[in-house]
């Protein structure tokens, strides 16, 4: 069956999907790739420049029949910084205010032709602020990659200064209120874990919340035994607050302890846009490498012996843990880092939430190759059992095609 004969959906996302270097981009792009042309005919809408569209035309053709760009609200970095600063005094969380788009609102109204679409999907809660009217004849689906209020609450919990606590408390209460308003407006809600589904079922009393599984591209991520290099790997976008906070905590609290336990450990931090101040502060430590953005994450990880996920802030699920396990890297993670994943601590990864415990877990894997190899094999087997993008695509298609039940 060709895409033209399949049910048509409109999928709107707040960030251009390519290159796929954040968890949300990876998840959305992989699900659309598995669904488009097989289960659904996708029209994709997102901010994009003409250059981005030209550069990633082949990738776009793999995830949609038609791509419709709209302008980013604050494309200029200075305007973006000013706009976000002014948004602190508004009624919306800053992250939501940044995604308000009259152009998108007009585009959505224009694309809602009677009988032409089977469903609309809003990717991320931030974008839902632009959904001011809702069609009654088809489902509207909100794809929540996180419980956004949890991110702000956890930022509040780890803040060191009174002004930071004041800031994050304000953002937390705004997001908590906004989620309670926006989520009930949609026909269906998609979450990335059963934990998130239970949270929204309790907090928002929504009648139709479904978990969409996290997948792994096994052909792209072949298993190999972990290297014998004493290298610890961290991967994640280094312009994301939760990753910056996690690495700062790791470098200040865990890295010194690890150096006392293990001879000559190394640390590779893989991820785009590491803060210059953070790089400069660690410039004298030759055992630490900031790679910045890498085109081939597989090659970048192959020198690693263990993946560290020292996250204390976040929500949703971390695709990077499943991907590391598929590659063969044993994982040490906080409870927050691994939450929502179908994994058992001690069986598929080592869990540690205190600096001393985290350093000890890393040292045990760096010093004991057999332990790391056993953990690596069990984790790969588990990921093969529970993960697959085709299943995620089926959940998306069902959410789009199941009839709307009148309320």
N, C-alpha and C positions, 0 to 999 in steps of 0.2 A: 504494500500500500504506500502511495506517495504521500508526502506531507500535505499536499493540497486536499486529499481525501480524509484527512484526520481531523478530529475536533480541534477547533482553534482557541487558543488562549492568549491573553495579553499578560506579559510578565514584566513588571516595572521594578527596577532596582536602583538604589541611590548612588552606586559607584559603577563605573565602567568595569566590566568583568576581567579585562585583560591588561597586563599580564596577571595571572592568578597567583598573587603573592600574599594574600591574607586568607584566613580560614573561611570567612564568609564568601569571598570570591570563588575559592576552590569548590565549596559545597554547591553554590548556585550553578556555577558553570558545569560541574560534573553531572548534576542532576538533569540540567537542560540537555546536555549532550546525550545522556542516556534516554531521555524522553522524546526529544525532537526527531521527527521523521519515523518514529516507531510507535509512539503512543499518542503524541500530540503534535499539532502544528503551531509553533511558537512565534509570536511577535514580541520582540524584546525592546524595551524602552529604558534608556539610562542617559545620564550626562555623558557627553563625549565631544571631542574636538574632531574636525575633519582629518587631522593627521592620525589620531587614534583609530578612526574607522578604516582609513587606508592601510595602516600598518597591520591591523588585526582582522582584515577581511576574511581570511581563510578560517580563522577561529570562530568568527561570528557566523559564518555559513554552517558551521557544525552544530550550533546551538539554536538557530532560529531561521525562519524563512524571510523575515523582514526585521531590520533593525532601524529604530527611529530614535535619533539622538535629540536631546534638549540641552540648553546651555547650563553649565554649572553656575550656581548662584554667586559664589565668591571665588572666581578663578584666579584673581590676583592675590598673592600671599598677604600683602599689606591690608587689602580690603577684607580678606578672610580673618586676619588677626583682629582688626578693628570691629568687624561684625560680630565675632564670637565674644569679644570683650563687652560690647554693648548689650549682647543677649543675656549677659549675667543678670541684668536688671529687669528682664522680662518675665513673663509668666510661664514660659516653656523652658525645658532643659536646653542647654546650649547646643547639644548634639542634634536635637530635633529642630531648633530654630534654624540651624545651618542648612537643613534640607527642605525648607519651605520654598516652593517653586510655582509661581503663577503659570509659567510656561507648561509645566507638567500637568497642572490642573486643567488647563485649556486642552492639552493634548488628550488627556483621558476622556474628556467630554466629547471630543471630536471622533475618537476611535470607537466609542460605544454605539456602533450601528446596530439597529434592531435585527436580531437573528444571525448576526455575523460572528459573534463570540459565544463560546460555551462557558468561559470563566475568566475572571481577572485575579491575578496574584500580585500582592504587594510584598516585596522582599524587604524585610527589616521594619521594625516598628517606627523608626525615624521617618520613613517615607509616608507612613499612614496619615500624617498630619495633612497631606494633600488630598486625601479622599474625603471630600466634603459632601458628596452625594453618592448614593449606592443604587445600582440597578436592581430591580426586584425580580427580574426573570432569570437571573443566573447567579451562581455562587461567587462571592468575593472572598478570597483566601488571604490571610495574613501569615506570612512565613517568618516566625520569630526565631532568629538564630541564638538569642540570649534572653534571659530575664533581665532587662536593662536596669531595673531598679536595684538588682543585686550587685551590679558592678559598682554603682554609686555607694551603696551601703558598705561594701567591702573597702572601697577607697576611704570612706569615712573611718572605718575601723583601724586602718593602718596609717592614718595621717599622724604626723609628728607634731605639727604646729597648730595653734588654736585657729588661725585664719584658714588653714587647709580644712580643718574639721568643720568650720562654719560654711565654707564653700561647698563641700561635698554633702553636708547635711541638707543644704538648700536644694542642691541638684537631685538628691535622693527623694526628697518629699515631692518635688515637681514631677519626677519621672513616675513615682508611685501613683500619683494622682492621674497622670496622663495615661498610663497603662490601664487603669481602671475605667477610663472613659473610652479609649480607642478600641480596645480588644473586643468589647461586646458589640461593636458596630459591624463586625465582619461575620459572614456566614460560617466560616470555618477558620480554625487556627491550627497551624503546623508548628510543632516544637521539635527540637533536635534530641530530646531525651525524655524518658518517662518522668524523670525528676521535674523537668520544666513543665511537663503536661499536668502533673499533680499540683504544682504551684499555681498555675493559672486557673485550673479547675476550682481550687479553693479560694483564690483571691478575687477572681472575676466571675465565677459561676457561669462560665460559658458552656453551652450544651454539647458542642462538637469540637473537641480538641484532639488532634492526632499526632502521633510521634512519627517523624520521618527519619529513617536510620541514616547514620553516617557511613559512607562508603570508602573504599580504598581501591586505587587503580593498581592491581597486582602486576599487570604486565609492565608498568613503568617502574615498579618498586620490587625488583627481585631480591629474595633473601640471600644474605651472605653472613657467615659468622662474624661477630664483632671483631674489629681490628685489635691488635695488641700494641696500643700506642700510648696508653694512659691519657688519652684525650677525651675530655668532657665536651659534649656538644649541646648548645642551646640554639633553637631555631624559632623565629617569630618576628613579625614586623616590629622593628625597633622605633617606630614612630607611634606605637600603640601604648597608652598609659600603663596598661596592666603588665606588658612585657618590660617596659622601662623600670617600673617599680620592682618587678621580680628579679631582674638582673642586678639592680642596685642592692637589693637585700642579699642576693647570692654573693656579690663581690665583697660586701661589707661584713657579712656574718658567717658565710659558709666557706668561701674560698680560703681565708686564712686557716681555718680548722683543717681543711682538706690538705693544705700544704704541709701541715704538721704530721698528718697521718700517712701520706703517700709521697714517695720521692719523685720529684719533677713531674707533677701533673700538668696538663695543658688544658686550655679552655678556648673553644672556638665558638664565637657568637655570630650566628648566621641570620641576617635579616636586614631589610632595607632601612636607610635613614637612621643609623644610630646617632643619638645626640652628640654633637661635637664635644660638649663639656664632659660627657661620660668617657668618650674615647681619649680625650686629652688627659683625664685624671688617671688613666691606666696605661698611658703611653710608655712608662718606664718598666712595666712588667712585660718582659719578652715572652712570657708563657701564655699571654692572652692575645687573641686575634679577633678583630672585628672585620668580617668579610664584606659587610654591606650587602646589597642585592646580588644574588647569584642566579645565573640562567639555568644551571643544572643542580638542583638540590640533592640529587642522588650522589653525584660525584663529590659534592661538598661534604656530605655526611659519611662517606666511606672511610675516612681516616679516623672516625670517632669510635670510642670503645663503649660509651654510655651516653644516653640523652638525659639531660637535667631539665625538669619542668618546675622551677621554683616559684610558681605563681601563688600569690595570696589574694589577688583581685581578678575577677572575671565571672563569666556565666556561660551557659550553653555547654558545648563540648569542644575539645581540642583535637582537631583532625591530625595535627602534627604527631600526636602520640601514636595513633593507629599507623600513620605512615612510617614512623621510626621503627615500630614493631614489625611492619611488613619488610623493611630493609634488613632487619636483624639486630638493631640497636636495643639493648636492654634499657629500661627506663626507670629513673627515680623521679617521683613526683610528689607534690603536696596533695592533700585531699581535694583542694579546690581545683588543681590542675587536671586531675583525672575524673572529676565528678561527671556523672551522666554517661560515662562509657561502660560498656559491658565487660568489665575487667575486675579481677579479684586481687586485692593487695597481697603480696607475698607469693602469689601464684603466677601472675602475669606481669607484675611490676613491683618495685619496692616503694612503699609510701613513707614519707617523713615530713613532718610539719615544723620541727624545731631545728635550728642550725646544727646542733651537735648530732642529731639523728640523721639529718640529710648528708652531712659530711661522712658519717660512718657508713651509710648505705652506699654512697659513691665509692668510698675506699674499698668496701667489700667486693664490689664488681671490678674495680681496677686491679686489685691484688689477686683475685680468684677467677681465672679464666673459665674454669668449669662452671662456676656459679652463673657467670654471665651467659655462657652458652646455653645452659639449661633454661634460664629465664627467657632468652631470646627465642628458643624453639617453642616453648609453651605459648609465648605471646603471639608468634606468627601463626600458630595453629588456631588460636582463639580468634584472631583477626580474620582469618580465612573463613571461619565458621559464621561470624556475626556480621560481616561487612560486605557490601556490594552495592554499587551505584544503581544497578538495574532495579533492585528492590525499592530503593528510594524513589526512583522515577515512577514506579507503579503506585506508590503511596500518593505522590503528587497528582498523577493522572486520576486516581480514584477521588481525591478531594475535589478535583476540577469537574468531574463528570457525574458524581452522585447527585441526584435531584435535590433541589431546595425544598425543605419541609416547611410549609407555612407555619408561622407562630401566631 
